[in-house]
Amino acid sequence: MAVRDPATLSSRPTVFTARLMLRGWHVGDASAALAVYGHDAVTRWLSPAMDRVPDLGAMRLLLQQWIAETAGMALPAGRWAIQRRSDGHVIGGAILLPLPPGREDLEIGWQLHPDTWGHGYASEATYALAAWAFEYDVDELFAVVRPGNTRAAATVRRNGMHWVGETSKYFGLTLQAFRLRSADLDQAAPSAHLPPNFGAS
């Protein structure tokens, strides 16, 4: 992954879609962020594992940490708030983060409040953020999905991501890995397949 000099890149550009604005987090977003990251239905699927944020004070501290970490990362890596343009409400977050252990692979991901699921916001945000990331000499992006999280797997497939296998390389967890390349953003292309027996009970 080729990235630009982080010394002069302390903030992240805002990425717009038809319905969404992906912008940097502010500490003032704590209430809206808590509604997302304080929800068990969201945090149970995160990698690395993340406990539900318990209260507003903890959310403010976490946002401060995210803002500081993002300021120290080379573009295109970072964290964004997902804000709905129609009403200005923050409905979730999006990430482009280096994956451990080598920090060579770049993960793309999102977290949305359950009340907003099923409206295509995850696909819209993922597609726009990926298209923007590919402007920074990034060859490929990865999504890592916990087995059983069929909603996330369906979203990454709708965005042209291809299953590349099961791995325990990241976070000490067994995860399904999906890869996206620039040519995969063609929305007319057929959806990629699920891994064998994915989500089977």
Backbone as CSV, one residue per row, in Angstrom:
resi,resn,N_x,N_y,N_z,CA_x,CA_y,CA_z,C_x,C_y,C_z
1,MET,0.840,-1.182,0.000,0.000,0.000,0.000,0.883,1.244,0.000
2,ALA,0.772,2.050,-1.021,1.534,3.295,-1.064,0.691,4.404,-0.460
3,VAL,1.284,5.186,0.432,0.559,6.278,1.072,1.387,7.542,0.997
4,ARG,0.743,8.667,1.211,1.423,9.945,1.154,1.989,10.340,2.505
5,ASP,2.863,11.317,2.505,3.560,11.760,3.707,2.560,12.198,4.771
6,PRO,2.534,11.527,5.948,1.551,11.878,6.972,1.859,13.188,7.674
7,ALA,3.068,13.694,7.538,3.462,14.868,8.313,2.625,16.102,7.981
8,THR,2.141,16.164,6.762,1.384,17.348,6.356,-0.100,17.061,6.190
9,LEU,-0.543,15.867,6.640,-1.926,15.456,6.390,-2.596,15.123,7.710
10,SER,-3.078,16.135,8.409,-3.610,15.896,9.743,-5.120,15.692,9.765
11,SER,-5.829,16.039,8.706,-7.278,15.890,8.702,-7.700,15.101,7.469
12,ARG,-8.964,14.712,7.441,-9.477,13.921,6.334,-10.468,14.730,5.527
13,PRO,-10.392,14.616,4.193,-11.391,15.298,3.365,-12.784,14.738,3.634
14,THR,-13.782,15.553,3.410,-15.161,15.105,3.501,-15.534,14.425,2.185
15,VAL,-16.201,13.282,2.285,-16.630,12.522,1.116,-18.150,12.594,1.061
16,PHE,-18.678,13.037,-0.075,-20.125,13.190,-0.236,-20.682,12.097,-1.132
17,THR,-21.893,11.652,-0.789,-22.687,10.805,-1.669,-24.032,11.511,-1.857
18,ALA,-24.935,10.866,-2.584,-26.245,11.480,-2.813,-26.968,11.766,-1.506
19,ARG,-26.824,10.871,-0.512,-27.579,11.017,0.732,-26.719,11.232,1.965
20,LEU,-25.413,11.047,1.833,-24.551,11.017,3.006,-23.369,11.972,2.885
21,MET,-22.852,12.344,4.045,-21.606,13.079,4.128,-20.711,12.329,5.101
22,LEU,-19.548,11.907,4.638,-18.564,11.245,5.494,-17.524,12.285,5.865
23,ARG,-17.458,12.615,7.139,-16.595,13.695,7.613,-15.874,13.257,8.879
24,GLY,-14.891,14.045,9.295,-14.173,13.725,10.511,-15.077,13.778,11.737
25,TRP,-14.739,12.928,12.717,-15.473,12.942,13.980,-15.156,14.211,14.770
26,HIS,-16.142,14.663,15.557,-15.969,15.749,16.532,-16.410,15.218,17.891
27,VAL,-15.836,15.731,18.951,-16.248,15.316,20.291,-17.726,15.620,20.510
28,GLY,-18.224,16.663,19.859,-19.637,17.014,19.968,-20.575,15.984,19.366
29,ASP,-20.026,15.000,18.659,-20.844,13.918,18.095,-21.113,12.814,19.112
30,ALA,-20.684,12.995,20.351,-20.708,11.897,21.319,-22.095,11.283,21.506
31,SER,-23.126,12.081,21.587,-24.472,11.518,21.813,-24.906,10.625,20.661
32,ALA,-24.725,11.120,19.441,-25.103,10.324,18.268,-24.218,9.092,18.148
33,ALA,-22.925,9.234,18.453,-22.008,8.103,18.378,-22.366,7.049,19.416
34,LEU,-22.760,7.480,20.613,-23.130,6.538,21.662,-24.340,5.704,21.254
35,ALA,-25.269,6.315,20.509,-26.437,5.572,20.045,-26.031,4.423,19.123
36,VAL,-24.889,4.570,18.454,-24.379,3.512,17.577,-23.495,2.551,18.355
37,TYR,-22.427,3.073,18.971,-21.412,2.229,19.595,-21.798,1.788,21.012
38,GLY,-22.926,2.264,21.490,-23.478,1.772,22.734,-24.518,0.696,22.511
39,HIS,-24.673,0.266,21.268,-25.705,-0.698,20.893,-25.067,-2.075,20.698
40,ASP,-25.560,-3.070,21.428,-25.008,-4.422,21.340,-25.085,-5.001,19.932
41,ALA,-26.129,-4.663,19.192,-26.289,-5.210,17.845,-25.189,-4.733,16.909
42,VAL,-24.561,-3.615,17.246,-23.448,-3.090,16.450,-22.122,-3.671,16.939
43,THR,-21.855,-3.548,18.223,-20.521,-3.888,18.730,-20.233,-5.385,18.716
44,ARG,-21.258,-6.222,18.718,-21.014,-7.673,18.767,-20.295,-8.180,17.533
45,TRP,-20.351,-7.413,16.424,-19.747,-7.873,15.180,-18.392,-7.225,14.893
46,LEU,-17.939,-6.313,15.730,-16.736,-5.554,15.400,-15.460,-6.378,15.569
47,SER,-14.498,-6.064,14.732,-13.163,-6.653,14.813,-12.151,-5.502,14.727
48,PRO,-11.271,-5.355,15.725,-11.140,-6.221,16.886,-12.365,-6.115,17.784
49,ALA,-12.500,-7.076,18.672,-13.638,-7.086,19.578,-13.704,-5.779,20.357
50,MET,-14.903,-5.253,20.473,-15.096,-3.980,21.167,-16.309,-4.094,22.063
51,ASP,-16.155,-3.745,23.327,-17.292,-3.741,24.232,-18.222,-2.593,23.880
52,ARG,-19.480,-2.776,24.219,-20.446,-1.691,24.055,-19.978,-0.493,24.877
53,VAL,-19.979,0.697,24.259,-19.580,1.897,24.988,-20.652,2.186,26.034
54,PRO,-20.280,2.312,27.317,-21.291,2.322,28.377,-22.006,3.655,28.601
55,ASP,-21.325,4.785,28.323,-21.946,6.065,28.653,-21.314,7.189,27.845
56,LEU,-21.873,8.390,28.022,-21.456,9.542,27.224,-20.001,9.924,27.489
57,GLY,-19.570,9.849,28.736,-18.195,10.189,29.057,-17.206,9.269,28.359
58,ALA,-17.503,7.977,28.358,-16.634,7.011,27.689,-16.626,7.238,26.177
59,MET,-17.780,7.627,25.634,-17.849,7.891,24.197,-17.017,9.112,23.832
60,ARG,-17.069,10.145,24.658,-16.247,11.335,24.393,-14.764,10.987,24.386
61,LEU,-14.333,10.184,25.349,-12.931,9.781,25.415,-12.532,8.963,24.191
62,LEU,-13.419,8.079,23.752,-13.121,7.260,22.586,-13.037,8.121,21.327
63,LEU,-13.933,9.087,21.199,-13.878,9.992,20.043,-12.580,10.795,20.048
64,GLN,-12.159,11.267,21.211,-10.889,11.987,21.302,-9.741,11.104,20.833
65,GLN,-9.778,9.836,21.225,-8.741,8.887,20.810,-8.771,8.689,19.297
66,TRP,-9.972,8.496,18.742,-10.093,8.296,17.304,-9.599,9.507,16.523
67,ILE,-9.956,10.693,16.986,-9.539,11.927,16.304,-8.016,12.049,16.311
68,ALA,-7.404,11.773,17.466,-5.946,11.856,17.567,-5.270,10.800,16.695
69,GLU,-5.794,9.584,16.705,-5.205,8.528,15.890,-5.300,8.857,14.407
70,THR,-6.441,9.364,13.989,-6.631,9.708,12.583,-5.662,10.801,12.154
71,ALA,-5.444,11.774,13.027,-4.523,12.865,12.692,-3.106,12.363,12.454
72,GLY,-2.746,11.236,13.061,-1.404,10.703,12.916,-1.251,9.696,11.792
73,MET,-2.331,9.387,11.088,-2.274,8.390,10.023,-2.012,9.043,8.675
74,ALA,-1.352,8.285,7.804,-1.169,8.734,6.425,-2.450,8.488,5.635
75,LEU,-2.810,9.401,4.788,-3.952,9.190,3.914,-3.705,7.975,3.020
76,PRO,-4.744,7.202,2.732,-6.148,7.495,2.975,-6.704,6.931,4.284
77,ALA,-5.870,6.374,5.155,-6.377,5.772,6.381,-7.039,6.806,7.287
78,GLY,-8.027,6.369,8.047,-8.686,7.255,8.993,-10.054,6.750,9.402
79,ARG,-10.732,7.591,10.170,-12.096,7.307,10.626,-12.989,8.480,10.256
80,TRP,-14.212,8.171,9.878,-15.184,9.182,9.493,-16.500,8.974,10.236
81,ALA,-17.198,10.054,10.517,-18.598,9.990,10.922,-19.443,9.945,9.651
82,ILE,-20.504,9.161,9.690,-21.448,9.115,8.567,-22.651,9.956,8.946
83,GLN,-22.831,11.053,8.251,-23.907,12.004,8.549,-24.905,12.009,7.396
84,ARG,-26.194,11.889,7.736,-27.237,11.921,6.722,-27.466,13.365,6.292
85,ARG,-27.429,13.621,5.015,-27.512,14.999,4.525,-28.912,15.591,4.674
86,SER,-29.944,14.751,4.641,-31.312,15.266,4.678,-31.658,15.927,5.999
87,ASP,-31.098,15.405,7.112,-31.435,15.960,8.425,-30.221,16.274,9.290
88,GLY,-29.013,16.026,8.763,-27.802,16.332,9.517,-27.495,15.363,10.643
89,HIS,-28.237,14.260,10.729,-28.064,13.323,11.835,-26.899,12.378,11.563
90,VAL,-26.027,12.194,12.549,-24.943,11.214,12.454,-25.536,9.835,12.717
91,ILE,-25.411,8.943,11.722,-26.049,7.623,11.814,-25.033,6.496,11.957
92,GLY,-23.736,6.830,11.951,-22.742,5.775,12.098,-21.340,6.262,11.811
93,GLY,-20.453,5.305,11.601,-19.054,5.616,11.333,-18.505,4.725,10.240
94,ALA,-17.418,5.178,9.609,-16.742,4.406,8.576,-15.244,4.450,8.841
95,ILE,-14.547,3.403,8.389,-13.116,3.321,8.643,-12.348,2.900,7.398
96,LEU,-11.127,3.371,7.316,-10.076,2.822,6.469,-8.872,2.697,7.394
97,LEU,-8.562,1.480,7.843,-7.536,1.301,8.863,-6.560,0.196,8.475
98,PRO,-5.267,0.389,8.761,-4.289,-0.666,8.510,-4.574,-1.864,9.411
99,LEU,-4.518,-3.040,8.826,-4.777,-4.265,9.570,-3.487,-4.812,10.172
100,PRO,-3.546,-5.286,11.424,-2.394,-5.953,12.010,-2.249,-7.343,11.375
101,PRO,-1.104,-8.000,11.500,0.056,-7.539,12.268,1.005,-6.644,11.480
102,GLY,0.998,-6.777,10.133,1.976,-6.031,9.348,1.558,-4.632,8.967
103,ARG,0.283,-4.310,9.142,-0.277,-3.000,8.800,-0.055,-2.659,7.322
104,GLU,0.002,-3.696,6.481,0.154,-3.491,5.050,-1.192,-3.535,4.345
105,ASP,-2.118,-4.321,4.868,-3.455,-4.421,4.290,-4.339,-3.334,4.891
106,LEU,-5.180,-2.732,4.062,-6.052,-1.650,4.515,-7.483,-2.148,4.563
107,GLU,-8.089,-2.056,5.756,-9.473,-2.501,5.952,-10.443,-1.364,5.704
108,ILE,-11.513,-1.683,5.000,-12.626,-0.749,4.861,-13.802,-1.315,5.652
109,GLY,-14.508,-0.461,6.398,-15.622,-0.948,7.201,-16.578,0.175,7.562
110,TRP,-17.655,-0.181,8.182,-18.697,0.769,8.561,-19.433,0.226,9.772
111,GLN,-20.074,1.125,10.509,-20.948,0.771,11.627,-22.124,1.737,11.573
112,LEU,-23.321,1.210,11.522,-24.524,2.036,11.425,-25.503,1.683,12.538
113,HIS,-26.267,2.695,12.960,-27.319,2.438,13.948,-28.331,1.459,13.355
114,PRO,-28.771,0.461,14.129,-29.708,-0.527,13.589,-30.970,0.066,12.976
115,ASP,-31.432,1.213,13.457,-32.629,1.830,12.874,-32.425,2.235,11.424
116,THR,-31.165,2.342,10.991,-30.892,2.767,9.610,-30.539,1.597,8.694
117,TRP,-30.501,0.379,9.245,-30.183,-0.781,8.421,-31.276,-0.999,7.375
118,GLY,-30.872,-1.527,6.238,-31.836,-1.878,5.197,-32.167,-0.751,4.237
119,HIS,-31.477,0.377,4.353,-31.746,1.510,3.460,-30.617,1.761,2.459
120,GLY,-29.630,0.882,2.419,-28.546,1.029,1.461,-27.457,1.998,1.860
121,TYR,-27.502,2.501,3.110,-26.489,3.474,3.531,-25.094,2.848,3.606
122,ALA,-24.998,1.607,4.062,-23.686,0.963,4.172,-23.046,0.814,2.806
123,SER,-23.821,0.368,1.817,-23.289,0.225,0.464,-22.879,1.573,-0.102
124,GLU,-23.708,2.571,0.120,-23.432,3.910,-0.407,-22.148,4.479,0.183
125,ALA,-21.990,4.342,1.499,-20.795,4.870,2.162,-19.552,4.084,1.759
126,THR,-19.665,2.764,1.712,-18.532,1.923,1.369,-18.046,2.188,-0.049
127,TYR,-18.981,2.269,-0.974,-18.623,2.512,-2.371,-17.904,3.853,-2.522
128,ALA,-18.435,4.899,-1.894,-17.840,6.228,-2.022,-16.468,6.303,-1.368
129,LEU,-16.337,5.702,-0.188,-15.060,5.748,0.517,-14.002,4.935,-0.236
130,ALA,-14.407,3.805,-0.795,-13.467,3.001,-1.578,-13.009,3.747,-2.818
131,ALA,-13.942,4.356,-3.538,-13.580,5.101,-4.743,-12.600,6.222,-4.409
132,TRP,-12.826,6.886,-3.281,-11.914,7.950,-2.844,-10.555,7.367,-2.480
133,ALA,-10.531,6.244,-1.768,-9.268,5.647,-1.329,-8.401,5.240,-2.515
134,PHE,-9.026,4.786,-3.589,-8.253,4.333,-4.737,-7.547,5.487,-5.457
135,GLU,-7.857,6.705,-5.095,-7.133,7.847,-5.647,-5.759,8.024,-4.995
136,TYR,-5.472,7.244,-3.947,-4.230,7.389,-3.183,-3.282,6.207,-3.393
137,ASP,-3.218,5.707,-4.595,-2.282,4.645,-4.956,-2.483,3.376,-4.131
138,VAL,-3.677,3.155,-3.667,-4.023,1.913,-2.974,-4.457,0.901,-4.029
139,ASP,-3.882,-0.288,-3.988,-4.207,-1.314,-4.977,-5.435,-2.129,-4.609
140,GLU,-5.647,-2.331,-3.305,-6.750,-3.173,-2.872,-7.153,-2.818,-1.446
141,LEU,-8.397,-3.081,-1.135,-8.948,-2.890,0.199,-9.527,-4.218,0.659
142,PHE,-9.567,-4.405,1.982,-10.101,-5.639,2.538,-11.224,-5.333,3.523
143,ALA,-12.194,-6.228,3.575,-13.183,-6.245,4.649,-13.026,-7.573,5.372
144,VAL,-13.059,-7.540,6.684,-13.001,-8.771,7.471,-14.319,-8.893,8.223
145,VAL,-14.933,-10.042,8.083,-16.303,-10.252,8.552,-16.341,-11.473,9.453
146,ARG,-16.946,-11.327,10.611,-17.098,-12.476,11.511,-18.061,-13.501,10.900
147,PRO,-17.737,-14.783,11.002,-18.672,-15.805,10.529,-20.045,-15.612,11.183
148,GLY,-21.060,-15.679,10.399,-22.419,-15.469,10.899,-22.956,-14.084,10.641
149,ASN,-22.083,-13.131,10.319,-22.557,-11.767,10.052,-22.937,-11.667,8.575
150,THR,-24.039,-12.296,8.233,-24.454,-12.374,6.835,-24.865,-11.014,6.280
151,ARG,-25.336,-10.109,7.130,-25.696,-8.764,6.658,-24.459,-8.039,6.120
152,ALA,-23.356,-8.084,6.865,-22.134,-7.431,6.406,-21.598,-8.111,5.150
153,ALA,-21.650,-9.435,5.113,-21.170,-10.159,3.931,-21.972,-9.777,2.695
154,ALA,-23.290,-9.630,2.849,-24.116,-9.239,1.712,-23.754,-7.831,1.236
155,THR,-23.463,-6.937,2.179,-23.108,-5.563,1.803,-21.797,-5.523,1.038
156,VAL,-20.775,-6.211,1.520,-19.499,-6.167,0.813,-19.620,-6.814,-0.565
157,ARG,-20.429,-7.843,-0.702,-20.640,-8.456,-2.013,-21.351,-7.509,-2.962
158,ARG,-22.314,-6.748,-2.450,-23.002,-5.782,-3.316,-22.051,-4.702,-3.821
159,ASN,-20.979,-4.481,-3.078,-19.993,-3.495,-3.499,-18.861,-4.124,-4.311
160,GLY,-19.065,-5.331,-4.802,-18.113,-5.960,-5.695,-16.956,-6.659,-5.022
161,MET,-16.981,-6.780,-3.693,-15.873,-7.426,-2.999,-15.925,-8.935,-3.201
162,HIS,-14.741,-9.533,-3.288,-14.627,-10.963,-3.541,-14.066,-11.670,-2.319
163,TRP,-14.701,-12.791,-1.971,-14.212,-13.600,-0.854,-12.871,-14.191,-1.223
164,VAL,-11.869,-14.034,-0.351,-10.539,-14.573,-0.630,-10.120,-15.639,0.368
165,GLY,-10.967,-15.929,1.342,-10.660,-17.020,2.248,-10.927,-16.698,3.697
166,GLU,-10.747,-17.705,4.513,-10.883,-17.565,5.951,-9.495,-17.398,6.549
167,THR,-9.361,-16.505,7.527,-8.050,-16.232,8.094,-8.147,-15.992,9.595
168,SER,-7.082,-16.319,10.278,-6.935,-15.945,11.690,-5.767,-14.981,11.853
169,LYS,-5.360,-14.382,10.754,-4.216,-13.462,10.735,-4.498,-12.182,11.509
170,TYR,-5.731,-11.716,11.467,-6.072,-10.422,12.037,-6.767,-10.568,13.394
171,PHE,-6.282,-9.839,14.383,-6.953,-9.676,15.682,-7.077,-10.964,16.486
172,GLY,-6.439,-12.056,16.048,-6.550,-13.313,16.770,-7.927,-13.941,16.665
173,LEU,-8.688,-13.571,15.631,-10.036,-14.085,15.430,-10.108,-14.828,14.103
174,THR,-10.997,-15.792,14.005,-11.271,-16.428,12.721,-12.259,-15.554,11.976
175,LEU,-11.848,-15.057,10.801,-12.638,-14.093,10.052,-12.695,-14.486,8.578
176,GLN,-13.757,-14.058,7.926,-13.860,-14.172,6.480,-13.268,-12.901,5.876
177,ALA,-12.368,-13.059,4.904,-11.717,-11.911,4.275,-12.268,-11.704,2.866
178,PHE,-12.590,-10.456,2.571,-13.080,-10.068,1.257,-12.169,-8.973,0.715
179,ARG,-11.923,-8.987,-0.593,-11.008,-8.031,-1.209,-11.733,-7.206,-2.273
180,LEU,-11.355,-5.939,-2.359,-11.909,-5.031,-3.353,-10.765,-4.363,-4.106
181,ARG,-10.828,-4.403,-5.418,-9.906,-3.673,-6.271,-10.687,-2.630,-7.039
182,SER,-9.970,-1.690,-7.626,-10.631,-0.563,-8.276,-11.639,-1.012,-9.333
183,ALA,-11.272,-1.994,-10.130,-12.178,-2.464,-11.187,-13.440,-3.092,-10.629
184,ASP,-13.391,-3.552,-9.386,-14.559,-4.199,-8.766,-15.668,-3.210,-8.426
185,LEU,-15.381,-1.905,-8.512,-16.395,-0.914,-8.164,-17.438,-0.746,-9.260
186,ASP,-17.275,-1.433,-10.353,-18.266,-1.397,-11.427,-19.571,-1.980,-10.903
187,GLN,-20.547,-1.117,-10.704,-21.798,-1.574,-10.088,-22.644,-2.439,-11.016
188,ALA,-22.258,-2.510,-12.305,-22.977,-3.369,-13.234,-22.464,-4.807,-13.177
189,ALA,-21.321,-5.011,-12.498,-20.746,-6.360,-12.411,-21.600,-7.222,-11.486
190,PRO,-21.607,-8.543,-11.715,-22.381,-9.423,-10.829,-21.795,-9.451,-9.431
191,SER,-22.648,-9.717,-8.443,-22.179,-9.811,-7.061,-21.252,-11.000,-6.892
192,ALA,-20.280,-10.840,-5.986,-19.362,-11.933,-5.692,-20.070,-12.992,-4.853
193,HIS,-19.489,-14.174,-4.840,-20.091,-15.297,-4.094,-19.730,-15.230,-2.619
194,LEU,-20.574,-15.846,-1.823,-20.272,-16.040,-0.413,-19.288,-17.182,-0.254
195,PRO,-18.535,-17.208,0.849,-17.706,-18.377,1.124,-18.565,-19.623,1.338
196,PRO,-17.995,-20.805,1.129,-18.783,-22.046,1.315,-19.383,-22.117,2.715
197,ASN,-20.674,-22.453,2.791,-21.386,-22.668,4.047,-21.392,-21.435,4.947
198,PHE,-21.237,-20.240,4.376,-21.179,-19.036,5.193,-22.513,-18.822,5.900
199,GLY,-22.446,-18.630,7.220,-23.648,-18.372,8.005,-24.466,-19.603,8.311
200,ALA,-23.972,-20.769,7.900,-24.726,-21.996,8.181,-24.709,-22.287,9.666
201,SER,-25.809,-22.754,10.179,-25.863,-23.067,11.608,-25.513,-24.508,11.855
